């Protein structure tokens, strides 16, 4: 993987107080081709304002487990109940330094694209992306990304319909695409 990030253990060793979150990546067919859905966050004062992300959020005390967190957050943000879908885990937990989150990703396999009922205060738009678009050798490459601080850094990112997909979302997507190619596409 082209991403060198600290692990949750590295962060704990450094004395960082970790926060825990879960996300759910929906996978569904459209006209015989598999797609995913990402969301563009609305502009707000937080660290992930305006970014493209996988729907999800912070673990709450009432959540039974990390999967429950992913399902609850997905329904809150995207307006879709994934509890009847086939949900798998197995992607690596990722530490996200700017927010101190340790993110656990789940993949929800649906039989068709759902009817999105997004939470307008959290979700600006939904991006529907064919999984095959991530297979091209040049689909992931370094791009200049402007941080909230105004500093511009070169980071691995995907580009889709005028949107740059970077950070935790790109990291999780890269692992997902490698697993998908191996398991589904047989590559």
Number of C-alpha atoms within 10 A of each C-alpha: 7 11 12 7 13 13 15 20 12 12 17 12 9 9 9 13 9 17 14 17 24 27 26 28 23 24 23 20 16 14 7 8 10 16 20 21 20 21 22 21 22 18 15 11 8 9 12 17 14 17 19 25 24 25 27 26 22 18 21 15 8 8 14 10 12 20 22 16 25 29 24 24 24 24 21 18 21 24 16 17 14 19 14 9 13 13 18 14 12 11 16 14 17 19 24 19 16 8 12 16 20 20 25 24 27 24 20 21 19 16 11 14 16 14 9 13 13 19 15 12 11 18 21 16 17 17 16 17 16 17 20 14 14 19 15 8 8 9 14 19 13 15 16 13 17 12 10 11 6 8 9 12 11 11 18 18 21 22 16 14 7 6 12 16 21 22 20 19 18 22 20 22 22 20 13 20 17 15 16 16 15 11 10 9 10 8 9
